[in-house]
Amino acid sequence: DIFAVVAEQHFSAFINLFKAAKVIIANMSNKQETEAEKLLQAQIKVEGVVYSQDRLYSDSLSKAKTNSPKAFAIGSIQEMSYHLQAYYKIVSNRLADQIPMVIRCYILNEFADKLRI
């Protein structure tokens, strides 16, 4: 943990102060991890609502359909499979983009701001 390393560099001559700083850093880190986890869980719940921009969805659906040479009737199981594949691709891309941003925001930025206080 980078914050513990910085605390050690600055407080190594003061053992009790270093121990106190280490405890505070650990507590703040745990709290931020909990907040980030809650935000990620909320984001996953939001993804439970079936919504996507029309252009993204139609592009993803076209790609899913081009992987299969056969044409199927609308409403068939295969057609529904294409729709699920398209939506799954969009959701997984969004989560892959958002999860690192949430982690960076809560674990690094918020934690660093609280250390400054």
The 8 nearest C-alpha neighbors of each residue, nearest first, counted from 0:
[[1, 3, 2, 4, 5, 25, 24, 28],
 [0, 2, 4, 3, 5, 6, 7, 107],
 [1, 3, 5, 4, 0, 6, 24, 111],
 [2, 4, 6, 5, 1, 0, 7, 21],
 [5, 3, 7, 1, 2, 6, 8, 0],
 [4, 6, 8, 2, 7, 3, 1, 9],
 [7, 5, 3, 9, 4, 8, 10, 2],
 [6, 8, 11, 4, 10, 5, 9, 3],
 [7, 9, 5, 6, 11, 10, 4, 3],
 [8, 10, 6, 7, 11, 5, 12, 17],
 [9, 11, 17, 13, 7, 12, 6, 8],
 [12, 10, 7, 13, 8, 9, 14, 17],
 [11, 13, 10, 14, 9, 17, 7, 16],
 [14, 12, 10, 16, 11, 15, 17, 18],
 [13, 15, 17, 16, 12, 11, 18, 10],
 [16, 14, 18, 17, 13, 19, 20, 10],
 [17, 15, 19, 13, 18, 14, 20, 10],
 [16, 18, 14, 20, 10, 15, 19, 21],
 [19, 17, 21, 15, 16, 20, 14, 22],
 [18, 20, 16, 22, 21, 17, 15, 23],
 [21, 19, 17, 23, 22, 18, 24, 16],
 [20, 22, 18, 24, 19, 23, 17, 25],
 [23, 21, 25, 19, 24, 20, 26, 18],
 [22, 24, 20, 26, 25, 21, 27, 19],
 [23, 25, 21, 27, 22, 26, 28, 20],
 [24, 26, 28, 22, 23, 27, 21, 29],
 [27, 25, 23, 29, 28, 24, 22, 30],
 [28, 26, 30, 24, 29, 25, 23, 31],
 [27, 29, 25, 31, 26, 30, 24, 32],
 [30, 28, 32, 26, 31, 27, 25, 33],
 [29, 31, 27, 33, 28, 32, 26, 34],
 [32, 30, 34, 28, 33, 29, 106, 105],
 [31, 33, 29, 35, 30, 34, 36, 28],
 [32, 34, 36, 30, 31, 35, 29, 37],
 [35, 33, 31, 37, 36, 32, 38, 30],
 [36, 34, 38, 32, 37, 33, 105, 31],
 [35, 37, 39, 33, 38, 34, 32, 40],
 [38, 36, 40, 34, 35, 39, 41, 33],
 [37, 39, 41, 35, 40, 36, 42, 34],
 [40, 38, 42, 36, 41, 37, 35, 43],
 [39, 41, 37, 43, 42, 38, 36, 44],
 [40, 42, 44, 38, 39, 43, 37, 45],
 [43, 41, 39, 45, 44, 40, 38, 46],
 [42, 44, 46, 40, 45, 41, 39, 47],
 [45, 43, 41, 47, 46, 42, 40, 48],
 [46, 44, 42, 47, 43, 48, 41, 40],
 [45, 47, 43, 48, 44, 42, 90, 49],
 [48, 46, 44, 45, 49, 43, 50, 42],
 [49, 47, 46, 45, 50, 44, 51, 43],
 [48, 50, 47, 46, 51, 86, 45, 90],
 [51, 49, 48, 52, 46, 86, 47, 53],
 [50, 52, 56, 53, 55, 49, 89, 86],
 [51, 53, 55, 54, 56, 50, 57, 89],
 [54, 52, 56, 55, 57, 51, 58, 50],
 [53, 55, 57, 56, 52, 58, 51, 59],
 [56, 54, 58, 52, 53, 57, 59, 51],
 [55, 57, 59, 53, 54, 58, 60, 51],
 [56, 58, 60, 54, 59, 55, 53, 61],
 [59, 57, 61, 55, 60, 56, 54, 62],
 [58, 60, 85, 56, 62, 61, 57, 55],
 [59, 61, 85, 57, 63, 62, 58, 56],
 [62, 60, 64, 58, 63, 59, 57, 65],
 [61, 63, 59, 65, 60, 64, 58, 66],
 [62, 64, 60, 61, 66, 65, 81, 59],
 [63, 65, 61, 66, 62, 67, 60, 81],
 [66, 64, 62, 67, 63, 61, 68, 60],
 [65, 67, 64, 63, 62, 68, 61, 69],
 [68, 66, 65, 64, 69, 63, 70, 62],
 [67, 69, 66, 65, 70, 64, 71, 63],
 [70, 68, 67, 71, 64, 65, 66, 77],
 [69, 71, 68, 72, 67, 64, 78, 77],
 [72, 70, 69, 78, 73, 75, 77, 74],
 [71, 73, 75, 74, 70, 78, 77, 76],
 [72, 74, 75, 78, 71, 79, 76, 77],
 [75, 73, 78, 72, 76, 79, 77, 71],
 [76, 74, 78, 77, 73, 72, 79, 71],
 [75, 77, 79, 78, 80, 74, 71, 81],
 [76, 78, 80, 75, 79, 81, 71, 74],
 [79, 77, 75, 81, 80, 76, 74, 73],
 [80, 78, 82, 76, 81, 77, 83, 75],
 [79, 81, 77, 83, 78, 82, 84, 76],
 [82, 80, 84, 78, 79, 83, 63, 85],
 [81, 83, 79, 85, 80, 84, 60, 86],
 [84, 82, 80, 86, 85, 81, 87, 79],
 [85, 83, 87, 81, 82, 86, 80, 88],
 [86, 84, 59, 60, 82, 88, 83, 87],
 [85, 87, 89, 83, 88, 84, 90, 82],
 [88, 86, 84, 90, 89, 85, 83, 91],
 [87, 89, 85, 91, 86, 90, 84, 92],
 [88, 90, 86, 92, 87, 91, 93, 85],
 [91, 89, 93, 87, 92, 88, 94, 86],
 [90, 92, 94, 88, 93, 89, 95, 87],
 [93, 91, 95, 89, 90, 94, 88, 96],
 [94, 92, 90, 96, 95, 91, 97, 89],
 [93, 95, 97, 91, 96, 92, 98, 90],
 [94, 96, 92, 93, 97, 98, 91, 99],
 [97, 95, 93, 94, 98, 92, 99, 100],
 [96, 98, 94, 100, 99, 95, 93, 101],
 [97, 99, 101, 100, 94, 95, 96, 102],
 [100, 98, 102, 101, 97, 103, 96, 95],
 [99, 101, 103, 97, 98, 102, 104, 96],
 [102, 100, 104, 98, 103, 99, 105, 97],
 [101, 103, 99, 100, 105, 104, 106, 98],
 [104, 102, 100, 107, 101, 106, 105, 99],
 [103, 105, 101, 108, 102, 107, 106, 100],
 [106, 104, 109, 102, 35, 103, 107, 31],
 [105, 107, 102, 103, 110, 31, 104, 108],
 [106, 108, 103, 110, 105, 109, 104, 111],
 [107, 109, 104, 111, 110, 105, 112, 106],
 [110, 108, 112, 105, 111, 107, 113, 106],
 [109, 111, 113, 107, 112, 108, 106, 114],
 [110, 112, 114, 108, 113, 109, 107, 115],
 [113, 111, 109, 115, 114, 110, 108, 116],
 [114, 112, 110, 116, 115, 111, 109, 27],
 [113, 115, 111, 116, 112, 110, 24, 27],
 [116, 114, 112, 113, 111, 110, 109, 108],
 [115, 113, 114, 112, 111, 110, 109, 27]]
